[in-house]
Amino acid sequence: MKYLRSFVTVISFFIFGVGAILLNFLVFPFIKDNKALCSDIIHRLWKFFVWLLVVTRMIKLDIKRLEKIENKVIAVTHPSFLDIVVLMSLVPRSTCFVKKELAHNPILKNLISSIFITNEVELEELKDQSKKMLDSGFNVIIFPSGIRHRKNEYPKIKKGAALVALNAGKNIVPIRMFTSEDFLFINQPFYAAGEKTVVFEIEECEEIDIEKFSGQTEIVAKREITKEIERKLY
């Protein structure tokens, strides 16, 4: 079973990679200025990819609560490399931060530049890019831990989600996402799929209204909002 799951994983990611290349060269060069259309295409194709993983029993989605999310900062835990694919398949019109190297990768640059935000830029540019996406109706997904971690681990939470939310004047939706087994974890080969179906447990937490922190200085507000995110996620 272990080797069969590894084989299915390799085939699945081969399909994912071929799809990304086709989008990059044949589709997005002509439509990348239409961010809404690009987002809808990514959402639908990644939804198909996640469906494929579910049908082949590679993963299972246990969605305890996930309502319609629009125009929010989404702060989510980070148990797997697959997190962003799963979440963007479930939440339309979403973007996230990616490494700037991907934006210069000739195989992915058109796809990346379509809706994603590079995170290795000057702070003001990062704030400006994220605000533009939020103002245009997108959700911005952020992993405040910055690293992949398990359910029983409690990493230090960074202030990026609070910064982006305060700068754009948008509320924060915390989402708890954890896996039953390690899957695409740190230093784990992508073909190491284990011997049984990996359950992705997903639960939307109560929204954080940033207006509650409006009377505080930016430094204090970022600190208090970050503490609130940590309380809800862990």
N, CA, C and O of each residue as an XYZ file, in Angstrom:
936
protein
N       0.825     -1.209      0.000
C       0.000      0.000      0.000
C       0.866      1.269      0.000
O       0.549      2.248     -0.675
N       1.945      1.233      0.756
C       2.845      2.385      0.849
C       3.387      2.747     -0.523
O       3.410      3.919     -0.900
N       3.827      1.730     -1.275
C       4.416      1.989     -2.589
C       3.358      2.400     -3.607
O       3.621      3.209     -4.496
N       2.171      1.841     -3.470
C       1.076      2.235     -4.357
C       0.709      3.700     -4.133
O       0.490      4.442     -5.091
N       0.643      4.111     -2.875
C       0.333      5.510     -2.561
C       1.430      6.438     -3.087
O       1.138      7.532     -3.571
N       2.668      6.012     -2.995
C       3.772      6.810     -3.526
C       3.642      6.972     -5.035
O       3.874      8.054     -5.573
N       3.270      5.889     -5.711
C       3.107      5.930     -7.162
C       1.984      6.889     -7.545
O       2.142      7.698     -8.459
N       0.851      6.804     -6.849
C      -0.289      7.684     -7.134
C       0.093      9.146     -6.878
O      -0.314     10.038     -7.622
N       0.872      9.381     -5.828
C       1.313     10.744     -5.519
C       2.181     11.302     -6.634
O       2.007     12.451     -7.042
N       3.109     10.503     -7.126
C       3.988     10.937     -8.216
C       3.164     11.275     -9.455
O       3.391     12.308    -10.083
N       2.212     10.416     -9.812
C       1.354     10.666    -10.976
C       0.528     11.935    -10.784
O       0.380     12.735    -11.708
N      -0.009     12.114     -9.575
C      -0.843     13.290     -9.291
C      -0.048     14.575     -9.457
O      -0.530     15.536    -10.055
N       1.164     14.592     -8.930
C       1.965     15.808     -9.022
C       2.544     16.010    -10.411
O       2.859     17.136    -10.795
N       2.686     14.938    -11.160
C       3.066     15.081    -12.571
C       1.955     15.804    -13.321
O       2.219     16.710    -14.112
N       0.713     15.401    -13.071
C      -0.446     16.061    -13.683
C      -0.497     17.535    -13.261
O      -0.754     18.419    -14.079
N      -0.251     17.779    -11.979
C      -0.258     19.152    -11.456
C       0.808     19.991    -12.166
O       0.541     21.120    -12.576
N       2.012     19.436    -12.310
C       3.109     20.161    -12.945
C       2.856     20.451    -14.410
O       3.127     21.553    -14.885
N       2.333     19.460    -15.133
C       2.015     19.658    -16.547
C       0.949     20.739    -16.698
O       1.030     21.584    -17.590
N      -0.048     20.703    -15.820
C      -1.097     21.718    -15.863
C      -0.545     23.117    -15.633
O      -0.939     24.067    -16.309
N       0.374     23.238    -14.673
C       0.981     24.545    -14.374
C       1.776     25.068    -15.568
O       1.726     26.259    -15.874
N       2.505     24.184    -16.240
C       3.298     24.587    -17.405
C       2.397     25.039    -18.547
O       2.673     26.046    -19.198
N       1.323     24.296    -18.788
C       0.392     24.667    -19.856
C      -0.252     26.025    -19.575
O      -0.381     26.856    -20.473
N      -0.653     26.241    -18.328
C      -1.223     27.544    -17.966
C      -0.209     28.657    -18.167
O      -0.536     29.721    -18.692
N       1.025     28.404    -17.745
C       2.068     29.418    -17.798
C       2.368     29.871    -19.229
O       2.569     31.060    -19.476
N       2.396     28.927    -20.167
C       2.810     29.257    -21.530
C       1.659     29.470    -22.510
O       1.799     30.232    -23.467
N       0.532     28.812    -22.285
C      -0.530     28.845    -23.282
C      -1.747     29.671    -22.889
O      -2.550     30.043    -23.745
N      -1.888     29.960    -21.587
C      -3.092     30.667    -21.140
C      -2.777     32.023    -20.508
O      -3.243     33.055    -20.990
N      -2.001     32.023    -19.450
C      -1.805     33.246    -18.672
C      -1.053     34.369    -19.390
O      -1.266     35.530    -19.042
N      -0.183     34.092    -20.373
C       0.428     35.227    -21.092
C      -0.606     36.141    -21.744
O      -0.339     37.321    -21.970
N      -1.788     35.596    -22.048
C      -2.815     36.354    -22.764
C      -3.894     36.929    -21.856
O      -4.656     37.799    -22.275
N      -3.966     36.450    -20.614
C      -5.055     36.910    -19.734
C      -4.555     37.402    -18.377
O      -5.369     37.718    -17.509
N      -3.230     37.475    -18.171
C      -2.721     37.751    -16.819
C      -3.123     39.123    -16.275
O      -3.038     39.357    -15.069
N      -3.560     40.032    -17.153
C      -4.030     41.329    -16.666
C      -5.445     41.236    -16.093
O      -5.893     42.133    -15.379
N      -6.140     40.149    -16.410
C      -7.483     39.919    -15.875
C      -7.345     39.007    -14.646
O      -7.473     37.787    -14.747
N      -7.083     39.615    -13.501
C      -6.786     38.836    -12.300
C      -7.975     37.991    -11.844
O      -7.790     36.888    -11.329
N      -9.168     38.492    -12.026
C     -10.351     37.725    -11.624
C     -10.448     36.432    -12.420
O     -10.726     35.373    -11.858
N     -10.222     36.515    -13.720
C     -10.280     35.320    -14.563
C      -9.158     34.347    -14.218
O      -9.382     33.139    -14.134
N      -7.956     34.874    -14.019
C      -6.819     34.021    -13.628
C      -7.122     33.286    -12.325
O      -6.854     32.092    -12.191
N      -7.686     34.026    -11.369
C      -8.011     33.439    -10.076
C      -9.057     32.341    -10.210
O      -8.945     31.289     -9.579
N     -10.071     32.585    -11.030
C     -11.122     31.583    -11.219
C     -10.574     30.312    -11.854
O     -10.981     29.209    -11.491
N      -9.650     30.466    -12.802
C      -9.048     29.299    -13.455
C      -8.230     28.493    -12.460
O      -8.345     27.268    -12.405
N      -7.393     29.181    -11.665
C      -6.570     28.493    -10.669
C      -7.457     27.790     -9.646
O      -7.204     26.643     -9.278
N      -8.482     28.477     -9.196
C      -9.403     27.901     -8.211
C     -10.043     26.611     -8.731
O     -10.083     25.603     -8.025
N     -10.537     26.651     -9.953
C     -11.232     25.487    -10.508
C     -10.276     24.331    -10.776
O     -10.614     23.178    -10.506
N      -9.087     24.620    -11.303
C      -8.126     23.550    -11.591
C      -7.563     22.942    -10.313
O      -7.367     21.729    -10.236
N      -7.305     23.776     -9.313
C      -6.807     23.235     -8.050
C      -7.909     22.475     -7.316
O      -7.632     21.529     -6.579
N      -9.144     22.886     -7.519
C     -10.273     22.139     -6.957
C     -10.333     20.742     -7.587
O     -10.608     19.757     -6.901
N     -10.076     20.666     -8.892
C     -10.037     19.374     -9.577
C      -8.884     18.526     -9.047
O      -9.041     17.325     -8.827
N      -7.717     19.157     -8.843
C      -6.550     18.427     -8.350
C      -6.823     17.855     -6.959
O      -6.504     16.696     -6.694
N      -7.406     18.654     -6.077
C      -7.735     18.177     -4.726
C      -8.779     17.059     -4.809
O      -8.689     16.069     -4.083
N      -9.770     17.220     -5.697
C     -10.767     16.165     -5.909
C     -10.082     14.869     -6.335
O     -10.453     13.785     -5.884
N      -9.086     14.986     -7.202
C      -8.349     13.806     -7.666
C      -7.651     13.108     -6.500
O      -7.658     11.881     -6.410
N      -7.052     13.891     -5.614
C      -6.383     13.309     -4.444
C      -7.388     12.657     -3.498
O      -7.085     11.646     -2.865
N      -8.585     13.238     -3.403
C      -9.626     12.665     -2.543
C     -10.162     11.371     -3.146
O     -10.324     10.375     -2.441
N     -10.435     11.385     -4.438
C     -10.983     10.205     -5.120
C     -10.012      9.022     -5.049
O     -10.433      7.876     -4.897
N      -8.719      9.306     -5.160
C      -7.714      8.234     -5.095
C      -7.362      7.882     -3.647
O      -6.472      7.069     -3.398
N      -8.065      8.500     -2.699
C      -7.913      8.230     -1.264
C      -6.513      8.579     -0.743
O      -6.041      8.014      0.243
N      -5.869      9.520     -1.431
C      -4.601     10.030     -0.922
C      -4.858     10.928      0.295
O      -4.144     10.878      1.297
N      -5.894     11.742      0.168
C      -6.265     12.622      1.277
C      -7.771     12.577      1.479
O      -8.509     12.081      0.628
N      -8.218     13.102      2.616
C      -9.631     13.278      2.914
C      -9.798     14.641      3.568
O      -8.990     15.032      4.410
N     -10.835     15.360      3.187
C     -11.096     16.666      3.778
C     -12.174     16.537      4.847
O     -13.293     16.105      4.567
N     -11.828     16.912      6.064
C     -12.780     16.922      7.174
C     -13.056     18.388      7.505
O     -12.388     18.980      8.353
N     -14.051     18.965      6.826
C     -14.344     20.393      6.984
C     -15.378     20.562      8.090
O     -16.563     20.295      7.889
N     -14.930     20.999      9.239
C     -15.815     21.180     10.381
C     -16.640     22.464     10.248
O     -17.812     22.504     10.622
N     -16.014     23.502      9.712
C     -16.726     24.765      9.492
C     -15.922     25.615      8.520
O     -14.750     25.910      8.758
N     -16.558     26.002      7.433
C     -15.913     26.882      6.467
C     -17.001     27.605      5.682
O     -17.571     27.064      4.734
N     -17.274     28.839      6.096
C     -18.305     29.625      5.437
C     -17.698     30.432      4.292
O     -16.483     30.440      4.097
N     -18.548     31.098      3.553
C     -18.074     31.906      2.433
C     -17.223     33.059      2.946
O     -17.657     33.838      3.793
N     -16.005     33.156      2.422
C     -15.069     34.193      2.859
C     -14.797     35.126      1.692
O     -14.410     34.681      0.611
N     -14.997     36.401      1.904
C     -14.779     37.377      0.851
C     -14.014     38.579      1.384
O     -14.373     39.157      2.410
N     -12.939     38.948      0.661
C     -12.248     40.207      0.937
C     -11.711     40.281      2.367
O     -11.896     41.281      3.062
N     -11.042     39.203      2.796
C     -10.500     39.127      4.156
C      -9.033     38.699      4.122
O      -8.546     38.174      3.121
N      -8.347     38.933      5.231
C      -7.024     38.352      5.457
C      -7.260     37.008      6.149
O      -7.911     36.949      7.192
N      -6.737     35.946      5.574
C      -6.930     34.607      6.137
C      -5.620     34.160      6.778
O      -4.611     33.997      6.092
N      -5.640     33.962      8.099
C      -4.475     33.477      8.833
C      -4.686     31.997      9.118
O      -5.642     31.629      9.799
N      -3.809     31.151      8.607
C      -4.040     29.710      8.675
C      -2.807     28.969      9.173
O      -1.679     29.385      8.911
N      -3.021     27.878      9.885
C      -1.916     27.023     10.321
C      -1.313     26.334      9.096
O      -1.887     26.370      8.007
N      -0.141     25.704      9.287
C       0.639     25.264      8.124
C       1.222     23.865      8.335
O       2.415     23.738      8.612
N       0.399     22.803      8.209
C       0.907     21.456      8.449
C       1.536     20.782      7.236
O       2.221     19.771      7.390
N       1.320     21.318      6.020
C       1.733     20.596      4.820
C       2.047     21.563      3.679
O       1.553     22.690      3.643
N       2.874     21.099      2.758
C       3.176     21.878      1.558
C       1.930     22.051      0.689
O       1.854     22.968     -0.129
N       0.958     21.161      0.876
C      -0.258     21.169      0.071
C      -1.306     22.165      0.579
O      -2.334     22.361     -0.069
N      -1.057     22.784      1.717
C      -2.055     23.652      2.367
C      -2.640     24.701      1.431
O      -3.857     24.863      1.353
N      -1.765     25.414      0.719
C      -2.240     26.531     -0.097
C      -3.103     26.036     -1.249
O      -4.059     26.704     -1.643
N      -2.768     24.868     -1.789
C      -3.564     24.299     -2.883
C      -4.955     23.923     -2.369
O      -5.963     24.221     -3.009
N      -4.998     23.270     -1.214
C      -6.277     22.876     -0.621
C      -7.127     24.105     -0.320
O      -8.311     24.146     -0.656
N      -6.524     25.099      0.310
C      -7.296     26.267      0.738
C      -7.789     27.092     -0.446
O      -8.925     27.567     -0.442
N      -6.941     27.265     -1.459
C      -7.370     28.051     -2.623
C      -8.383     27.289     -3.475
O      -9.119     27.889     -4.258
N      -8.417     25.971     -3.320
C      -9.455     25.194     -4.008
C     -10.805     25.350     -3.318
O     -11.853     25.188     -3.943
N     -10.772     25.664     -2.027
C     -11.999     25.810     -1.240
C     -12.494     27.250     -1.162
O     -13.696     27.491     -1.051
N     -11.569     28.206     -1.221
C     -11.920     29.621     -1.062
C     -11.587     30.376     -2.347
O     -10.417     30.662     -2.601
N     -12.590     30.704     -3.162
C     -12.347     31.426     -4.418
C     -11.764     32.814     -4.189
O     -11.814     33.365     -3.089
N     -11.212     33.354     -5.262
C     -10.659     34.713     -5.268
C      -9.693     34.921     -4.105
O      -9.842     35.850     -3.310
N      -8.717     34.053     -4.024
C      -7.709     34.160     -2.971
C      -6.315     34.224     -3.583
O      -6.082     33.733     -4.688
N      -5.408     34.830     -2.855
C      -4.009     34.882     -3.238
C      -3.164     34.626     -2.000
O      -3.691     34.525     -0.892
N      -1.867     34.522     -2.186
C      -0.964     34.332     -1.049
C       0.406     34.877     -1.420
O       0.631     35.297     -2.554
N       1.313     34.866     -0.461
C       2.679     35.317     -0.697
C       3.535     34.151     -1.179
O       3.421     33.037     -0.668
N       4.395     34.413     -2.165
C       5.311     33.393     -2.674
C       6.721     33.970     -2.734
O       6.899     35.188     -2.728
N       7.712     33.104     -2.791
C       9.097     33.546     -2.873
C       9.355     34.214     -4.220
O       8.821     33.794     -5.246
N      10.177     35.255     -4.204
C      10.392     36.022     -5.434
C      11.087     35.196     -6.513
O      10.963     35.499     -7.699
N      11.827     34.139     -6.105
C      12.487     33.293     -7.100
C      11.474     32.668     -8.055
O      11.763     32.474     -9.236
N      10.293     32.358     -7.541
C       9.260     31.758     -8.382
C       8.768     32.736     -9.445
O       8.387     32.332    -10.543
N       8.780     34.026     -9.108
C       8.329     35.043    -10.055
C       9.289     35.179    -11.232
O       8.912     35.681    -12.291
N      10.531     34.731    -11.044
C      11.527     34.809    -12.117
C      11.779     33.453    -12.766
O      12.591     33.333    -13.684
N      11.076     32.437    -12.281
C      11.206     31.107    -12.861
C      10.494     31.092    -14.214
O       9.290     31.340    -14.266
N      11.215     30.803    -15.324
C      10.591     30.873    -16.649
C       9.431     29.906    -16.834
O       8.570     30.127    -17.686
N       9.399     28.828    -16.041
C       8.327     27.840    -16.168
C       7.058     28.290    -15.437
O       5.957     27.838    -15.754
N       7.226     29.193    -14.447
C       6.083     29.572    -13.611
C       5.796     31.067    -13.574
O       4.785     31.476    -13.003
N       6.649     31.892    -14.161
C       6.550     33.337    -13.911
C       5.223     33.941    -14.352
O       4.720     34.841    -13.680
N       4.636     33.478    -15.457
C       3.343     34.030    -15.888
C       2.231     33.637    -14.928
O       1.341     34.436    -14.637
N       2.285     32.409    -14.440
C       1.291     31.946    -13.468
C       1.430     32.721    -12.159
O       0.438     33.179    -11.593
N       2.661     32.863    -11.687
C       2.906     33.546    -10.414
C       2.505     35.016    -10.486
O       1.882     35.542     -9.564
N       2.862     35.669    -11.576
C       2.579     37.106    -11.679
C       1.100     37.393    -11.910
O       0.680     38.548    -11.842
N       0.307     36.363    -12.181
C      -1.112     36.576    -12.456
C      -1.865     37.085    -11.229
O      -2.575     38.088    -11.315
N      -1.719     36.405    -10.082
C      -2.465     36.835     -8.881
C      -1.644     36.780     -7.594
O      -2.084     37.297     -6.567
N      -0.467     36.169     -7.629
C       0.280     35.966     -6.387
C       1.148     37.183     -6.040
O       1.481     37.999     -6.899
N       1.501     37.277     -4.751
C       2.276     38.409     -4.232
C       3.648     37.900     -3.801
O       3.734     36.948     -3.025
N       4.715     38.516     -4.289
C       6.058     38.115     -3.862
C       6.334     38.677     -2.470
O       6.026     39.836     -2.189
N       6.915     37.851     -1.602
C       7.092     38.262     -0.200
C       8.477     38.781      0.128
O       8.710     39.246      1.243
N       9.396     38.713     -0.813
C      10.751     39.168     -0.536
C      11.002     40.500     -1.236
O      11.921     40.634     -2.044
N      10.167     41.475     -0.907
C      10.293     42.830     -1.434
C      10.330     43.792     -0.253
O      10.172     43.379      0.896
N      10.537     45.056     -0.535
C      10.519     46.054      0.526
C       9.156     46.062      1.218
O       8.130     45.787      0.597
N       9.162     46.378      2.498
C       7.938     46.323      3.304
C       6.809     47.156      2.706
O       5.664     46.707      2.651
N       7.129     48.364      2.259
C       6.088     49.237      1.719
C       5.473     48.661      0.452
O       4.272     48.796      0.219
N       6.307     48.014     -0.371
C       5.783     47.406     -1.594
C       4.894     46.210     -1.254
O       3.862     45.994     -1.889
N       5.303     45.435     -0.249
C       4.488     44.297      0.184
C       3.123     44.780      0.689
O       2.086     44.201      0.363
N       3.144     45.845      1.485
C       1.893     46.400      1.992
C       1.027     46.926      0.855
O      -0.193     46.768      0.864
N       1.669     47.549     -0.116
C       0.939     48.116     -1.250
C       0.312     47.011     -2.108
O      -0.847     47.117     -2.509
N       1.082     45.952     -2.387
C       0.571     44.854     -3.213
C      -0.602     44.147     -2.532
O      -1.619     43.861     -3.164
N      -0.446     43.874     -1.246
C      -1.517     43.162     -0.542
C      -2.771     44.023     -0.432
O      -3.885     43.508     -0.535
N      -2.604     45.325     -0.225
C      -3.758     46.233     -0.132
C      -4.498     46.296     -1.474
O      -5.728     46.320     -1.510
N      -3.749     46.322     -2.562
C      -4.373     46.368     -3.884
C      -5.212     45.122     -4.127
O      -6.320     45.207     -4.657
N      -4.684     43.971     -3.741
C      -5.433     42.727     -3.937
C      -6.682     42.699     -3.062
O      -7.749     42.288     -3.519
N      -6.557     43.130     -1.816
C      -7.711     43.168     -0.918
C      -8.747     44.184     -1.393
O      -9.948     43.917     -1.347
N      -8.286     45.341     -1.846
C      -9.201     46.373     -2.336
C      -9.941     45.937     -3.596
O     -11.031     46.430     -3.884
N      -9.339     45.006     -4.352
C      -9.985     44.524     -5.578
C     -10.879     43.316     -5.311
O     -11.408     42.713     -6.245
N     -11.048     42.961     -4.023
C     -11.997     41.913     -3.669
C     -11.407     40.555     -3.373
O     -12.149     39.605     -3.123
N     -10.080     40.435     -3.395
C      -9.432     39.161     -3.118
C      -9.282     38.923     -1.613
O      -9.289     39.862     -0.818
N      -9.146     37.653     -1.244
C      -8.663     37.285      0.086
C      -7.149     37.126     -0.002
O      -6.623     36.701     -1.030
N      -6.458     37.467      1.068
C      -5.014     37.255      1.127
C      -4.723     36.217      2.206
O      -5.004     36.440      3.383
N      -4.162     35.088      1.801
C      -3.865     33.992      2.717
C      -2.447     34.140      3.254
O      -1.500     34.344      2.495
N      -2.315     34.034      4.577
C      -1.012     34.160      5.232
C      -0.835     33.025      6.229
O      -1.757     32.698      6.977
N       0.348     32.426      6.239
C       0.702     31.429      7.240
C       1.539     32.144      8.303
O       2.747     32.301      8.123
N       0.924     32.579      9.406
C       1.641     33.409     10.384
C       2.796     32.708     11.087
O       3.676     33.369     11.639
N       2.805     31.372     11.072
C       3.929     30.652     11.691
C       5.170     30.733     10.811
O       6.295     30.728     11.311
N       4.961     30.808      9.502
C       6.081     30.860      8.575
C       6.727     29.515      8.305
O       7.538     29.400      7.386
N       6.390     28.497      9.078
C       6.973     27.171      8.911
C       5.879     26.114      9.052
O       4.858     26.339      9.702
N       6.113     24.959      8.431
C       5.179     23.854      8.593
C       5.313     23.262      9.993
O       6.419     23.146     10.522
N       4.187     22.891     10.585
C       4.227     22.367     11.943
C       3.045     21.425     12.188
O       2.052     21.450     11.462
N       3.173     20.611     13.208
C       2.131     19.640     13.554
C       1.143     20.258     14.539
O       1.354     21.355     15.055
N       0.052     19.518     14.787
C      -1.026     20.015     15.645
C      -0.567     20.242     17.077
O      -1.049     21.160     17.741
N       0.353     19.423     17.563
C       0.811     19.547     18.950
C       2.039     20.434     19.077
O       2.703     20.433     20.113
N       2.345     21.193     18.028
C       3.469     22.129     18.074
C       2.933     23.560     18.059
O       1.893     23.833     17.460
N       3.641     24.459     18.712
C       3.155     25.830     18.857
C       4.256     26.816     18.462
O       4.941     27.363     19.326
N       4.420     27.038     17.170
C       5.496     27.929     16.701
C       5.207     29.391     17.039
O       4.071     29.774     17.319
N       6.254     30.181     17.004
C       6.110     31.615     17.245
C       5.341     32.238     16.079
O       5.664     32.000     14.915
N       4.341     33.019     16.395
C       3.509     33.651     15.375
C       4.093     35.012     14.992
O       4.410     35.831     15.855
N       4.229     35.236     13.684
C       4.761     36.508     13.200
C       3.626     37.527     13.017
O       2.448     37.171     13.006
N       4.006     38.781     12.876
C       3.018     39.873     12.852
C       2.548     40.238     11.447
O       1.850     41.237     11.279
N       2.917     39.447     10.428
C       2.577     39.791      9.053
C       1.088     39.918      8.785
O       0.660     40.850      8.105
N       0.291     38.991      9.314
C      -1.156     39.037      9.083
C      -1.765     40.298      9.686
O      -2.619     40.939      9.073
N      -1.322     40.646     10.888
C      -1.813     41.859     11.545
C      -1.420     43.099     10.750
O      -2.222     44.020     10.595
N      -0.194     43.123     10.249
C       0.298     44.263      9.467
C      -0.531     44.453      8.203
O      -0.961     45.565      7.895
N      -0.751     43.368      7.479
C      -1.514     43.434      6.221
C      -2.959     43.870      6.490
O      -3.505     44.698      5.761
N      -3.572     43.312      7.534
C      -4.960     43.642      7.859
C      -5.112     45.109      8.263
O      -6.034     45.787      7.808
N      -4.218     45.594      9.108
C      -4.286     46.991      9.555
C      -4.047     47.944      8.396
O      -4.722     48.967      8.279
N      -3.093     47.613      7.542
C      -2.770     48.486      6.415
C      -3.934     48.604      5.438
O      -4.175     49.673      4.877
N      -4.659     47.492      5.236
C      -5.765     47.495      4.274
C      -7.113     47.764      4.921
O      -8.100     47.997      4.224
N      -7.166     47.734      6.255
C      -8.441     47.936      6.942
C      -9.404     46.783      6.751
O     -10.610     46.996      6.626
N      -8.882     45.553      6.727
C      -9.697     44.356      6.511
C      -9.623     43.436      7.728
O      -8.596     43.360      8.401
N     -10.720     42.742      7.996
C     -10.753     41.801      9.117
C      -9.967     40.534      8.809
O      -9.617     40.256      7.662
N      -9.701     39.773      9.869
C      -8.908     38.549      9.753
C      -9.780     37.342     10.064
O     -10.514     37.330     11.052
N      -9.692     36.325      9.207
C     -10.385     35.056      9.445
C      -9.340     33.986      9.749
O      -8.633     33.551      8.840
N      -9.224     33.549     11.008
C      -8.282     32.469     11.331
C      -8.872     31.120     10.917
O     -10.064     30.875     11.104
N      -8.044     30.259     10.361
C      -8.474     28.915      9.979
C      -7.487     27.899     10.533
O      -6.286     27.958     10.267
N      -8.024     26.969     11.306
C      -7.218     25.857     11.823
C      -7.193     24.740     10.790
O      -8.238     24.200     10.427
N      -6.009     24.397     10.322
C      -5.851     23.299      9.377
C      -4.730     22.393      9.877
O      -3.594     22.833     10.054
N      -5.063     21.124     10.103
C      -4.066     20.162     10.556
C      -4.276     18.839      9.832
O      -5.355     18.575      9.302
N      -3.240     18.015      9.813
C      -3.319     16.716      9.150
C      -3.166     15.583     10.162
O      -2.503     15.723     11.190
N      -3.800     14.460      9.837
C      -3.739     13.302     10.729
C      -2.371     12.628     10.698
O      -1.976     11.971     11.660
N      -1.653     12.792      9.593
C      -0.310     12.225      9.422
C       0.565     13.275      8.758
O       0.056     14.210      8.140
N       1.876     13.126      8.882
C       2.778     14.002      8.142
C       2.602     13.753      6.649
O       2.650     12.611      6.194
N       2.401     14.817      5.897
C       2.218     14.701      4.451
C       2.817     15.943      3.800
O       2.361     17.060      4.046
N       3.845     15.744      2.963
C       4.584     16.858      2.382
C       5.042     17.805      3.491
O       4.878     19.023      3.410
N       5.617     17.205      4.521
C       6.100     17.956      5.683
C       7.541     18.392      5.435
O       8.099     18.107      4.375
N       8.147     19.077      6.401
C       9.521     19.567      6.275
C      10.471     18.400      6.028
O      10.429     17.393      6.735
N      11.328     18.545      5.018
C      12.346     17.546      4.668
C      11.760     16.183      4.321
O      12.458     15.171      4.386
N      10.482     16.151      3.955
C       9.832     14.902      3.571
C       9.663     14.873      2.049
O       9.092     15.809      1.488
N      10.142     13.826      1.364
C       9.998     13.749     -0.100
C       8.527     13.791     -0.499
O       7.668     13.292      0.229
N       8.236     14.388     -1.655
C       6.837     14.527     -2.064
C       6.178     13.178     -2.338
O       4.952     13.069     -2.317
N       6.978     12.164     -2.593
C       6.404     10.848     -2.868
C       6.189     10.025     -1.598
O       5.662      8.915     -1.665
N       6.591     10.559     -0.445
C       6.407      9.836      0.819
C       4.979     10.054      1.312
O       4.715     10.954      2.109
N       4.068      9.219      0.826
C       2.641      9.428      1.101
C       2.122      8.604      2.267
O       0.938      8.687      2.594
N       2.978      7.808      2.906
C       2.525      6.998      4.030
C       1.701      5.806      3.601
O       1.652      5.471      2.418
N       1.052      5.161      4.561
C       0.302      3.938      4.286
C      -1.204      4.083      4.377
O      -1.935      3.145      4.057
N      -1.685      5.253      4.812
C      -3.138      5.423      4.902
C      -3.533      6.845      4.527
O      -2.702      7.751      4.461
N      -4.814      7.007      4.288
C      -5.348      8.299      3.857
C      -5.043      9.388      4.882
O      -5.263      9.217      6.081
N      -4.535     10.503      4.385
C      -4.216     11.638      5.259
C      -5.438     12.547      5.354
O      -5.946     13.030      4.343
N      -5.899     12.772      6.574
C      -7.088     13.607      6.794
C      -6.667     15.054      7.041
O      -5.892     15.337      7.954
N      -7.186     15.965      6.217
C      -6.989     17.398      6.424
C      -8.191     17.926      7.203
O      -9.301     18.010      6.678
N      -7.950     18.278      8.456
C      -9.010     18.824      9.312
C      -9.005     20.346      9.168
O      -7.987     20.996      9.404
N     -10.152     20.906      8.777
C     -10.239     22.333      8.480
C     -11.385     22.953      9.270
O     -12.519     22.477      9.220
N     -11.077     24.015      9.997
C     -12.105     24.670     10.804
C     -11.893     26.178     10.828
O     -10.848     26.662     11.264
N     -12.888     26.911     10.356
C     -12.848     28.364     10.392
C     -13.177     28.850     11.800
O     -14.155     28.413     12.406
N     -12.355     29.750     12.308
C     -12.573     30.302     13.652
C     -13.316     31.640     13.558
O     -13.539     32.169     12.469
N     -13.686     32.160     14.701
C     -14.407     33.433     14.740
C     -13.555     34.559     14.151
O     -12.364     34.672     14.441
N     -14.175     35.369     13.336
C     -13.480     36.467     12.664
C     -12.955     37.498     13.660
O     -13.599     37.782     14.670
N     -11.790     38.049     13.368
C     -11.187     39.087     14.210
C     -11.486     40.449     13.593
O     -11.050     40.751     12.482
N     -12.231     41.261     14.324
C     -12.606     42.598     13.867
C     -11.508     43.577     14.260
O     -11.313     43.843     15.446
N     -10.799     44.109     13.288
C      -9.665     44.983     13.612
C     -10.118     46.347     14.130
O      -9.308     47.105     14.665
N     -11.397     46.664     13.977
C     -11.905     47.929     14.505
C     -11.761     47.979     16.034
O     -11.679     49.061     16.616
N     -11.731     46.824     16.667
C     -11.577     46.775     18.122
C     -10.230     47.313     18.567
O     -10.052     47.658     19.735
N      -9.284     47.386     17.646
C      -7.927     47.813     17.995
C      -7.610     49.204     17.432
O      -6.455     49.628     17.427
N      -8.640     49.906     16.962
C      -8.433     51.183     16.267
C      -7.904     52.290     17.169
O      -7.271     53.225     16.679
N      -8.144     52.208     18.459
C      -7.692     53.270     19.362
C      -6.263     53.112     19.836
O      -5.783     53.923     20.628
N      -5.575     52.084     19.367
C      -4.213     51.790     19.815
C      -3.192     52.231     18.773
O      -3.531     52.420     17.605
N      -1.954     52.391     19.196
C      -0.888     52.675     18.241
C      -0.684     51.449     17.353
O      -1.106     50.350     17.712
N      -0.046     51.627     16.205
C       0.145     50.525     15.273
C       0.951     49.392     15.909
O       0.644     48.218     15.702
N       1.963     49.738     16.671
C       2.809     48.714     17.297
C       1.997     47.869     18.277
O       2.079     46.641     18.268
N       1.220     48.534     19.115
C       0.399     47.827     20.098
C      -0.688     47.011     19.398
O      -0.947     45.865     19.766
N      -1.317     47.607     18.391
C      -2.388     46.920     17.665
C      -1.863     45.647     17.000
O      -2.511     44.602     17.069
N      -0.704     45.724     16.363
C      -0.122     44.538     15.716
C       0.155     43.448     16.744
O      -0.091     42.269     16.492
N       0.665     43.849     17.897
C       0.973     42.874     18.947
C      -0.297     42.207     19.467
O      -0.338     40.988     19.631
N      -1.337     43.011     19.727
C      -2.568     42.468     20.291
C      -3.328     41.598     19.271
O      -3.896     40.566     19.629
N      -3.331     42.023     18.013
C      -3.991     41.232     16.972
C      -3.269     39.903     16.780
O      -3.905     38.864     16.600
N      -1.949     39.938     16.819
C      -1.160     38.709     16.680
C      -1.448     37.747     17.828
O      -1.541     36.538     17.618
N      -1.588     38.276     19.035
C      -1.951     37.436     20.185
C      -3.333     36.821     19.993
O      -3.557     35.665     20.351
N      -4.255     37.593     19.428
C      -5.616     37.099     19.179
C      -5.596     35.972     18.139
O      -6.297     34.971     18.287
N      -4.798     36.143     17.102
C      -4.652     35.094     16.090
C      -4.113     33.829     16.732
O      -4.604     32.732     16.466
N      -3.106     33.981     17.577
C      -2.487     32.829     18.232
C      -3.495     32.109     19.128
O      -3.527     30.879     19.156
N      -4.305     32.851     19.848
C      -5.315     32.239     20.732
C      -6.325     31.422     19.934
O      -6.728     30.339     20.358
N      -6.726     31.936     18.795
C      -7.745     31.251     18.013
C      -7.189     30.035     17.266
O      -7.888     29.036     17.101
N      -5.954     30.117     16.823
C      -5.375     29.014     16.046
C      -4.863     27.882     16.932
O      -4.856     26.719     16.530
N      -4.432     28.240     18.151
C      -3.790     27.212     19.002
C      -4.471     27.087     20.357
O      -4.057     26.274     21.184
